[in-house]
Amino acid sequence: MKNTLLLLLLSIAFPVTGKSLDKVFQLMPQPQKVEVKSGIAFNHDQLTYLVTKEGTDIPVLRPILDALPRSVRKGKGVQLTLTTNGVPDSDEGYVLQISTNGASILAKTSTGLFYGCQTLEQLLEDSRDFHRPIPAMVITDYPSIPYRAIHVDTKHHLNRMEYYYRLIDHLASYKINGIIWELEDKLRYTRRPEIASPNAISKQEMQAISRYAKERNIEISPLVQGLGHASFILKHHWELREHPNSDHDFCPADPRTYELQFDLYRDAIEAMPYGKYLHIGGDEINSIGEDSRCLATGKTAFELQMYWLQKVCKFATDQGRTPIFWDDMPLKHAGIWDLLQNDTLGGMELERQWNSQKLDDAINLFPKECIYMRWKYEEAVTPVNLKLLNWYREKGLKVMASTATATGNSLYLPREIERTDYIKGFSRIAAENKLEGILATTWDDGSPHSAAVLREMIAQGEYGWNPYARDRKSFSLAYGQREFGFNPADSLSEFINDLKAMADFFDGALVIEGVRNPAWGVTPFRLLPFPDSQNPGVWSKQYADKITEAEVAMKRYNRVSSILSRGKANALRNRYPLAVYEQTSHLFAYPVQLILALRNYDCADTPDEKATALRAVTTICDNFTTMRQTFEKVYSEIRFMTLPDGYIEQIGRKSHLSAMTSNSDWMFYFELPMIKELKKWIQKTSSLYSL
């Protein structure tokens, strides 16, 4: 049955009958069905009006369509029609008909009309950008997954309010229909005001953002962490900690835990009044069942976890919300979590090792009203992940998929070139298994810049709508066209592969020991030493591998710089992400330039050559301040770069790299001490050459 369904879905993935659609028209998400007819319909500037039948509201429109008059005029027009005849059986589906008479969009609901307008806007945009007429065609389109959401994590930083409005416009244009907003202390809670950060968003402002999103068919629902990841709460309420020396976990046996959590839930629901979900968190509990209050209950850690889950799920449903819960803790208590991390396990060996007895025995503890969020951030198309989904199905539990645009290790930007493949893979699983929906998380552990994560958010829009759409390279080229107006033939969006490879070298370029892991903080580290003027060439031999990697990284940087220079010159819109990528590349190149300059000094033969090479090192050292200032100027166009005055730190705050300093020093955690030591070395070494 599953194979038959797969073949059916593959057969309808962007079929084109008759003529092929001109490759210049790159529609995102890729529609389910396009029928190209004979003849040319019109150019982008030939539409003269947009109307609906009486009683049908015009949805929020993007610039080209929004500029059209709303009454019939002479010429070609756009007609929006609500109907149940000849349209997909989907509230979000539509039929877009393009002919010599103009364009018509038919749909069951106003949401379908909205999405049909998004597609027509893209056709008009491409016609304008590339001076091509739009051919006659019929597009029949609908989503493969009903709920397609993006996670907004404001754990460690906030962006300026206008950014969130622009983000909603962006996501809506790619047919994202949900946002799960992880608040932590960034909401101005009225029932528990002590929890809110000094720069928290007011409930009224969040209500305004939620309404703006709803008008663009995006529902915003809150995520307020409970039981675990509660440092933002428990730094104020020590009495509710499970462990006295940790502010990470609530005590689930104390009634005051629920009084506090429910107050925060109520405020969050009021701030986001149009969402249907309440994400209650509940993941990665460090300690449970250790406190005397828990021990007095006689319950196991597993039972205490599920006791908490039952109580908060009942609260959510009483408030008219469907609860969502990360699924890892029951799997850990049942002893199969480690098995789920083995992506190669399959066949008879999987059957031999799989043991769900503890889960089966505890099935009555699982609230049926809850949605269990199956999170898998890398490759999700694995036998063990599919087996777990089958267990959920057999037990009658509701499941939502969770992939990632940025994981906890995403320092500056998502790292994996395969990230879009992972999103596509889990989207396919969600569609084939008829899951409740899919969420793409955007973790703020390493605070990647929002503009540098937007590409992966768009991938969730693409594959959440049509999991059988483009491959990775085709997606990258289409993304470049849609976002910036690049001609796909120029491959100007392909710089991202080199940039991500540069990031991997950057992480440890200036140290010989230690790691800066965004999710788990910084281990003790030792900086790369400097060449010894008395032993020329020794340093270069000792660190030959690092120098070789730096040479490769420099070639990548040169390619990235060249492409971004052309990209900024040719971009027709959305230039800001290109500026963020450019400044990020300059930062990634800084240790590369320094290592190669030190190599040149170490290998110089004569005193004059040594002096010249040392001056080059000095210039690179001095340029750091200017580089950082420009970097932060670009980043801060939408982001607040420092914590507000009066912010109370958490005990576990330093477990995330982006929370280690109240300003932006954490972004240069190895670079700042390196520059300090480098200046000392330069001063000492300069005396040898009378500089």
HELIX and SHEET records of a PDB file:
HELIX    1   1 LYS A    2  ILE A   12  1                                  11    
HELIX    2   2 PRO A   63  ASP A   66  1                                   4    
HELIX    3   3 SER A  110  PHE A  130  1                                  21    
HELIX    4   4 MET A  161  SER A  173  1                                  13    
HELIX    5   5 PRO A  193  ILE A  195  5                                   3    
HELIX    6   6 LYS A  203  LYS A  214  1                                  12    
HELIX    7   7 SER A  231  LEU A  234  1                                   4    
HELIX    8   8 TRP A  238  LEU A  240  5                                   3    
HELIX    9   9 PRO A  255  ALA A  271  1                                  17    
HELIX   10  10 SER A  292  LEU A  295  1                                   4    
HELIX   11  11 ALA A  301  ASP A  318  1                                  18    
HELIX   12  12 ASP A  328  HIS A  333  1                                   6    
HELIX   13  13 TRP A  337  LEU A  340  1                                   4    
HELIX   14  14 GLY A  347  GLN A  353  1                                   7    
HELIX   15  15 GLN A  357  ASP A  361  1                                   5    
HELIX   16  16 ILE A  363  LEU A  365  5                                   3    
HELIX   17  17 PRO A  383  GLU A  394  1                                  12    
HELIX   18  18 ARG A  419  GLU A  432  1                                  14    
HELIX   19  19 SER A  450  TRP A  465  1                                  16    
HELIX   20  20 ARG A  472  PHE A  484  1                                  13    
HELIX   21  21 PRO A  488  ASP A  490  5                                   3    
HELIX   22  22 LEU A  492  GLU A  494  5                                   3    
HELIX   23  23 PHE A  495  GLY A  508  1                                  14    
HELIX   24  24 VAL A  538  GLN A  542  1                                   5    
HELIX   25  25 ALA A  544  ASN A  570  1                                  27    
HELIX   26  26 ARG A  575  CYS A  603  1                                  29    
HELIX   27  27 PRO A  607  TYR A  635  1                                  29    
HELIX   28  28 ILE A  651  SER A  655  5                                   5    
HELIX   29  29 LEU A  657  ALA A  659  5                                   3    
HELIX   30  30 SER A  664  PHE A  668  5                                   5    
HELIX   31  31 GLU A  671  SER A  686  1                                  16    
SHEET    1   A 7 VAL A  16  GLY A  18  0                                        
SHEET    2   A 7 LYS A  33  PHE A  42  1                                        
SHEET    3   A 7 ILE A 134  ASP A 141 -1                                        
SHEET    4   A 7 TYR A  94  SER A  99 -1                                        
SHEET    5   A 7 GLY A 102  ALA A 107 -1                                        
SHEET    6   A 7 LYS A  76  LEU A  82  1                                        
SHEET    7   A 7 LEU A  47  THR A  52  1                                        
SHEET    1   B 9 ARG A 148  ASP A 153  0                                        
SHEET    2   B 9 GLY A 178  GLU A 182  1                                        
SHEET    3   B 9 GLU A 219  GLY A 226  1                                        
SHEET    4   B 9 TYR A 277  GLY A 281  1                                        
SHEET    5   B 9 THR A 322  TRP A 326  1                                        
SHEET    6   B 9 ILE A 371  TRP A 375  1                                        
SHEET    7   B 9 LYS A 398  ALA A 406  1                                        
SHEET    8   B 9 ILE A 438  THR A 442  1                                        
SHEET    9   B 9 ARG A 148  ASP A 153  1                                        
SHEET    1   C 2 VAL A 511  GLU A 513  0                                        
SHEET    2   C 2 ARG A 526  LEU A 527 -1                                        
SHEET    1   D 2 ARG A 516  ASN A 517  0                                        
SHEET    2   D 2 GLY A 521  VAL A 522 -1                                        
END                                                                             
